[in-house]
Every structure is written in C-alpha cells, then in structure tokens.
C-alpha cells in the first residue's frame, strides 16, 4: 500500500509516555492591531497569569470547532474568521501541551467574561504581568510580522 497521500498524524504522547494535550488558542486581533489577553481564573493552574483565550480540544473536535466553542463559553462571542497561525509544544509541570494558535480577526457579539476572568486589550509591549510561558513566543511572532510589513 502506498502512503504517499497519507498525512502523518502528530504523536499523541511524548517519547517518555506523557499524554499531549491538544489546545486551540485564539489570538483575537482588532483592526487597530490591539489583541486580547485573558487572566486565568482562580482554581486553575497558573491562576492570575495572562494568556490568549482558548481551551482543550474534545474528542474528535477540530481546532476551529474547539476554538469556536471555547470563545463562546469564555467570552460569549461567535467566531467568524479564524486562520491557523503557529503550532508549538510546551512542557508545563502539570501538562504537556500542543498549542494551535489561530488568528481571529472577526467575531460576532460583545466580549463578556463568562468565567469570571479579567481580560485586557493590549499592544506591544504588553502592560500586564505575569504571562504564561507558552504565550511569550506569540509576541515575537507579532514583532516579526510588524517588521516584515
């Protein structure tokens, strides 16, 4: 059997056997370039840290479907435009995650913090602290895009 047309699926576990948690992340960007960061609520690992909104993929769910569900659950907005951007892996003490960052430039609804979290529109350099470690590369990607245009 030929495998030329088969897409290789990414591994589900690290070489040492840890499960990889798939996460959809939305980088919501307004026309003026401001982007949204949300603060992790109490009771979650890294409570108080700032990150881009999103969450874990459920079984059989695509990145876009997960992001649509998470943005509705967390912020009460409906995703209209979502473009896959970057995917990275990060090893946190509590979980090994594969983060699928998507640029979101259009949504319907007015942002409301449905999970009690704070959120803030930011520009570079950001004014909130602390920030989740796996969020930091996004700021570099934004800088690179700004200097390339």
C-alpha positions as CSV (number, residue, x, y, z in Angstrom):
1,X,0.0,0.0,0.0
2,X,1.3,3.4,-0.9
3,X,1.5,6.1,1.8
4,X,2.3,9.0,-0.5
5,X,-1.1,10.7,0.0
6,X,-1.5,9.9,3.7
7,X,-1.0,12.7,6.2
8,X,1.1,11.7,9.2
9,X,-0.8,12.5,12.4
10,X,1.2,14.2,15.2
11,X,2.1,12.0,18.1
12,X,-0.4,11.7,21.0
13,X,2.3,11.1,23.6
14,X,5.8,12.4,24.4
15,X,8.7,10.0,24.0
16,X,8.6,9.4,27.8
17,X,4.9,8.5,27.7
18,X,3.2,11.7,28.8
19,X,-0.1,12.5,27.1
20,X,0.0,15.5,24.8
21,X,-3.0,17.8,25.5
22,X,-4.2,19.5,22.3
23,X,-5.3,23.1,22.9
24,X,-6.9,25.6,20.5
25,X,-5.8,29.2,21.1
26,X,-7.4,32.3,19.7
27,X,-5.3,35.4,19.1
28,X,-8.2,38.0,18.8
29,X,-6.9,41.0,16.9
30,X,-8.8,44.2,16.3
31,X,-8.4,46.3,13.1
32,X,-6.2,48.8,15.1
33,X,-3.8,45.9,16.0
34,X,-4.8,45.5,19.6
35,X,-5.0,41.9,20.8
36,X,-6.9,40.3,23.6
37,X,-5.3,38.7,26.7
38,X,-7.3,36.9,29.4
39,X,-6.3,36.3,33.0
40,X,-6.5,32.7,34.2
41,X,-9.2,32.4,37.0
42,X,-8.6,31.1,40.5
43,X,-8.7,27.3,40.8
44,X,-6.8,26.7,37.5
45,X,-3.0,26.0,37.2
46,X,-1.2,29.3,36.9
47,X,-4.1,31.3,38.3
48,X,-3.6,35.0,37.7
49,X,-1.3,34.6,34.7
50,X,-2.3,36.2,31.4
51,X,-2.8,34.2,28.2
52,X,-4.7,34.2,24.9
53,X,-8.2,32.7,25.3
54,X,-8.9,29.1,24.2
55,X,-9.0,25.6,25.6
56,X,-8.6,21.9,25.2
57,X,-9.9,20.0,22.2
58,X,-12.6,17.5,22.9
59,X,-12.5,14.0,21.3
60,X,-13.0,14.2,17.6
61,X,-13.1,18.0,17.6
62,X,-11.2,20.2,15.1
63,X,-9.1,23.1,16.2
64,X,-11.6,25.6,14.7
65,X,-14.6,23.9,16.3
66,X,-12.8,23.8,19.7
67,X,-11.9,27.5,19.4
68,X,-15.4,28.4,18.4
69,X,-16.8,26.5,21.5
70,X,-14.2,27.9,23.9
71,X,-14.7,31.6,22.8
72,X,-18.5,31.2,23.2
73,X,-18.1,29.6,26.6
74,X,-15.4,32.0,27.9
75,X,-16.2,35.3,26.2
76,X,-19.7,35.0,24.7
77,X,-18.6,35.7,21.1
78,X,-19.1,33.7,17.9
79,X,-16.1,33.1,15.8
80,X,-16.4,34.4,12.2
81,X,-12.8,34.4,10.8
82,X,-10.1,32.1,12.1
83,X,-6.8,31.4,10.4
84,X,-4.3,28.8,11.6
85,X,-1.1,30.6,12.5
86,X,1.5,28.7,14.5
87,X,1.6,25.4,16.5
88,X,4.1,24.9,19.3
89,X,4.5,22.4,22.1
90,X,5.3,23.4,25.7
91,X,6.1,21.2,28.8
92,X,4.4,22.6,31.9
93,X,4.8,20.8,35.2
94,X,1.1,19.9,35.2
95,X,0.7,19.1,31.5
96,X,2.5,18.7,28.2
97,X,0.5,20.8,25.6
98,X,0.4,21.3,21.9
99,X,-0.9,24.8,21.3
100,X,-2.6,25.5,18.0
101,X,-2.6,29.3,17.7
102,X,-5.1,30.8,15.3
103,X,-5.5,34.5,14.4
104,X,-9.1,35.6,14.9
105,X,-9.9,38.9,13.1
106,X,-13.7,38.7,13.0
107,X,-16.3,37.7,15.6
108,X,-19.9,38.5,16.5
109,X,-21.0,39.7,19.9
110,X,-19.7,41.8,22.7
111,X,-17.0,40.4,24.9
112,X,-18.2,39.3,28.3
113,X,-16.1,37.4,30.8
114,X,-18.3,34.4,31.5
115,X,-15.8,32.5,33.6
116,X,-15.1,35.5,36.0
117,X,-11.7,36.1,34.3
118,X,-10.3,39.6,33.6
119,X,-9.4,40.4,30.0
120,X,-7.4,43.3,28.5
121,X,-6.8,44.7,25.0
122,X,-3.0,45.0,24.6
123,X,-0.4,46.3,22.2
124,X,3.4,45.6,22.2
125,X,5.0,45.9,24.6
126,X,2.2,44.5,26.8
127,X,1.3,46.1,30.1
128,X,0.0,43.0,32.0
129,X,2.1,40.6,34.1
130,X,2.7,37.7,34.6
131,X,2.2,35.9,31.3
132,X,2.1,32.2,30.7
133,X,5.5,31.0,29.3
134,X,3.9,29.4,26.2
135,X,2.3,32.7,25.4
136,X,5.7,34.5,25.0
137,X,6.5,33.3,21.5
138,X,3.4,34.9,20.2
139,X,4.7,38.4,21.0
140,X,7.9,37.6,19.0
141,X,5.8,36.4,16.0
142,X,3.8,39.7,16.2
143,X,7.1,41.7,16.2
144,X,8.4,39.7,13.2
145,X,5.2,40.3,11.3
146,X,5.2,44.0,12.1
147,X,8.8,44.5,10.9
148,X,8.1,42.4,7.8
149,X,5.2,44.6,6.7
